[in-house]
Amino acid sequence: MDAAAKGERYARIFRKAGTLIGKGNIARAIQTLKEGQELAQSLGDHGMARRFSEEIARVSDPPAAE
C-alpha cells in the first residue's frame, strides 16, 4: 500500500472517531481508534500506531470538568 493510500485510510479513521466523539459515542470511537492502531501495526507503521494509542488514551481519560 502506498503512502497516500495509507494516509487516506488513517485520516478516514480519525474523522470517523471524531464524529463519534462529537456524538458522545466514546466507546465506539475508542473501538474505531483501536482498529486504526491494529491497521498501522499490521502495516509496520509504528509511529502511526503510537499516535492511535495516544489518542485512545486521551479519549479514554478526558480531563475532569472544572
C-alpha positions as CSV (number, residue, x, y, z in Angstrom):
1,M,0.0,0.0,0.0
2,D,1.5,3.4,-1.0
3,A,1.9,6.3,1.4
4,A,-1.1,8.3,0.0
5,A,-3.5,5.4,0.4
6,K,-2.3,4.7,4.0
7,G,-2.7,8.4,4.8
8,E,-6.2,8.4,3.4
9,R,-7.2,5.4,5.4
10,Y,-5.7,6.8,8.6
11,A,-7.5,10.2,8.0
12,R,-10.8,8.5,7.5
13,I,-10.4,6.6,10.7
14,F,-9.6,9.7,12.7
15,R,-12.5,11.6,11.1
16,K,-14.9,8.7,12.0
17,A,-13.6,8.6,15.5
18,G,-14.0,12.4,15.8
19,T,-17.6,12.2,14.6
20,L,-18.4,9.5,17.1
21,I,-16.8,11.6,19.9
22,G,-18.9,14.6,18.9
23,K,-22.0,12.4,19.1
24,G,-21.0,11.2,22.6
25,N,-20.3,7.6,21.5
26,I,-17.0,7.3,23.2
27,A,-16.9,3.5,23.4
28,R,-17.4,3.2,19.6
29,A,-14.8,6.0,19.0
30,I,-12.3,4.0,21.0
31,Q,-13.1,0.9,19.1
32,T,-12.6,2.7,15.8
33,L,-9.2,4.1,17.1
34,K,-8.1,0.6,18.1
35,E,-9.0,-0.7,14.6
36,G,-6.7,2.1,13.3
37,Q,-4.0,1.1,15.7
38,E,-4.2,-2.5,14.6
39,L,-4.1,-1.5,10.9
40,A,-1.0,0.6,11.5
41,Q,0.7,-2.2,13.3
42,S,-0.1,-4.7,10.6
43,L,1.4,-2.3,8.1
44,G,4.5,-1.8,10.2
45,D,3.8,1.8,10.8
46,H,4.9,2.1,14.4
47,G,4.7,5.9,14.5
48,M,1.1,5.9,13.5
49,A,0.3,3.0,15.8
50,R,1.7,5.1,18.6
51,R,-0.4,8.1,17.6
52,F,-3.5,6.0,17.6
53,S,-2.5,4.7,21.1
54,E,-2.0,8.3,22.4
55,E,-5.4,9.3,21.0
56,I,-7.1,6.2,22.7
57,A,-5.5,7.2,26.0
58,R,-6.7,10.8,25.6
59,V,-10.3,9.8,24.7
60,S,-10.4,7.2,27.4
61,D,-9.4,9.5,30.2
62,P,-10.8,13.0,29.5
63,P,-9.8,15.9,31.8
64,A,-12.1,16.4,34.8
65,A,-14.6,19.2,34.4
66,E,-13.8,22.3,36.5
